Amino acid sequence: MDTALDAAIAKGKTARTALITGASRGIGREVARALASEGWHVLSGVRDANSAPPGTQAEVVDMGDPESMEALAKRLRTRNQRLDALVNNAGVYQGPAGQIWAVNVLGPLLLTRALEPLLARNARVVMVTSGLGELSAQPASLVKRLSNPELSLAELERLAKEAPGGYGASKAALNAMARVLARELRPRGILVNAISPGWVRTDMGGQSAPRSVEQGAASVLWGVRLPPDGPTGGVFEDGKPMERIE
């Protein structure tokens, strides 16, 4: 018996539902835990079902595998699962550029596009980014492409397959994706933002990082909890703008 799902059903259809990718550890796990403690029905996107945080419902997905993401989307569509929040948190820091972009850029793009019909009106979409993705720190050629006012998801998908750079460049592309999606989803009241948790003491950030997992998660949760008149299409940390490209 799935106790997390049973609990959500017992609370009735008014329970808000969030899907968090990369929820097995670090910031994603803390975001999932915090939302579950507030009464959300939390779907934890994990590669191993046994690694989902207690009180959440495991949804197996590999964010580097398009077929795995489509399988997840198909399961949710079959259940007619409404999503009030989508947190694209899964990411990789090291490895071949193609792998980094596959997980950090193509994964969020494909998953968000597949789940778009399930996003409730006034839902929140959060792209978990990094200060290393600051646009001004990227090569001029990448800045030109990401700053293009006509930038589209199709162009970002092509860019992800080219993988022009490492972790920082991939996060710059993720920030631009938030801007594109914000424009597309604005008519439905859906707010889309890129949120940096800061330099956090996780497996990725290392133990010398100045911020706790709870502090990093709080920054991300700000994006989930935005009021209807909140910002969209921006890049934030701790609720403060880091950059915005019009």
N, C-alpha and C positions, 0 to 999 in steps of 0.2 A: 504493500500500500504506500502511495506517495503522500506522506504526511503534509508536505509543503503545499501540494496541490489541494489536498482535502481541506486544509486550513483556509486557503484562498476561497474555495467554493463555499465553505461555511460562512465566510464573511459576506457572501453575496457578490453580485456583479459590480458593486460600487468600488471594490478593491482595485487600486491602481496597479498596473503591471509594468515592470521594467525588465529589459534584457540587458545584461552586462557581459561583454565578452572579456576573456582573460580574467575570469572571476576566481580562479583557483588559488591565487596568491596576491600579495602586495596590495596595490591600490584598488584593483578590481574587486578583490575579496572584501576589502574594508567597505567599499561603496555598496556592495551587495549586502553585507551584514547590516550596515546602517539603515538602508532602505527597508530591509526585512523587519528590523526592529521598530520601524515606524508604521508597520502594517501593510507595506507594499507586498504584492505577489512578485517575487523576484525569480527571474529565469537566469540561471548562471551558465553562461557560455563557457564550457570547459572541454578539454580534450579527453579527460578521464572523468567519467560520471562520479567516481568516488571522491574526487577532489573538490566538489561543490561545497560552499559554506553551509553549515547547518541552518535549517529553516528556509532554505531556498530550493528551487526545483532545478536539477541538472539538465542542461541541454547540450549534448555533445556536438562540438563543432571545431574544426581546424581552420583557423582564419587564413591559412596559407593555401587552402585547398578549395577552389571554386565549387567542386561537386559537393563537398561537405557543407558549405554554406547554403547551397541550393537545397540540399536535403533538409537542413534546419528550417529554411523558409517554407518548404513544402509541408513539413510537420505543423508549423504554426498556422499556415493557411488552411490546412485540413481541419484544425481545431477552431478556425475562425478567431484566432487569438488577437485581441486588441492590445496594442502597445502604447502606453502613456509616456514611456521614456525608453530611449535606446542609447546606451553608453558604449561607444566603440573604443574600448580600452586596450585590447590585446595589441602587443607590439614587440618587436625585437630590436636590439641595439647593435648587435654584432653579427657578422656573417657576410656572405656574398651580397652585393648590392641588389641583385635580382630577388633574393629571398627577403631582404629588408623591405623593399618596395611592395612585394607581393603581400606581406602581412600588414605593413603600416599604411599603405595607400590603397592597393587594389582590394584588399579584404574589406575595409570599411565602405568602399565605394560599391562593391558588388552586394554586400549584405544590406546596406541601407536601401539600395535600389530595389532589391528583392522584397524587403519588408515594408517599403513605402505604402502599399495599399492597406497595411495593418496598423499604421500609425494613426492614433486617434486625433481628432481635431484638437488643437492646442497641446499636442505632445511636445516633448523636448528631446532633441538629439544632441549628444555631446561627443565631440571628437577629442580624445585625450592626447594632447600635444606636448611640446617641450619648448623651453626657452632656446634650445639649440636650433629650432626651426624658424628663428627670426629671419624675415625675408632679406634684410639688409646684409646678413652674413652669408648669403648664397651667391653662387657665380652669376655674373651679369646675364648670361644666356638663360638661366633658369628664372631669374627675376623677371625678365622680359616676358616669358611664357606665362608665368603665374600671375603677373600684373595685368594681363590682357583683359579688358572689360568684357570681351566676348568669350572668355574661357568657359568651357563646357565640361560636363562629366565625360563625354567621349574623348576630349583632348586629355583630360587627366588620366583616363584609362590607357591611352597611348603612351603617355609620359611614364606611367607606372611600369609598363612593359619595357620601356627603354632603360629605366632605373639610372638616371643621370646623377649619381652621387650616393652618399651614405645616409646615415640616420637623420642628420639635421636637414638635409635636402628633402627627405621623405616627409618629415614633419611640416616643412614649409608647404609642401604639396597638400598635406592634410588640412592645413589652415585655409588654403585656397579652396579646397573642397567644401569646407564649412560655409564659405561665402557663396559658392555656387548653389549649394543645396538650400541655404537660407532664402535665396532669391526665388527658387523654384517652389518651396514649401510655404512661403509667407502667406499665400491666399487661404491656407487652411489653419492659420494661426500657429503653425509649428515653428518653434524657435530652434535654430541650429547654431551652435557655437563651438569653437575650439578652446579647450580649457587645459592649461598647464597646471600640474600638481606641484611644480617646483622640483628641486633636487631632493629626493626622498630616500630614506634608508630602506631600500628594497634590494632584492637580488640584482636588479639592473643598476640601481643608483649607488650601491655599496654602503658599507657601514659608516663611512666618513661623511655622508651627506648630512646637512644641517637640519632637515625636516623629518618629522615622524610620518609614518604611514597615515595616521589619523589626520594630520595637517594637510597632507597631499589629497586625501580623500575629501576633506571638507571643501577644498577648492573645486573639485569636480562636482560635488553634490550641489554647490551653488548653481551650477548650470542646469541641474535637474530640477531645482526648486524655483526657478525664475518665475515671476508673476507674468500674467498675460501681456503686460506692457514692457516686459524686459527686452534687452538687446538681442539682436540676431545678426549672424554673419561676422562676428568679431572674434578676437583672440584675447583670452583673459587668464589672469592668475589671481587667486584670492579675491575675485570679484572686480579686479581692476584691469582696465584695458592694457594689453601689451602692444597690439597693433591692429589696424583695420585698413583694409584695402577696398576702396569704393569701386 
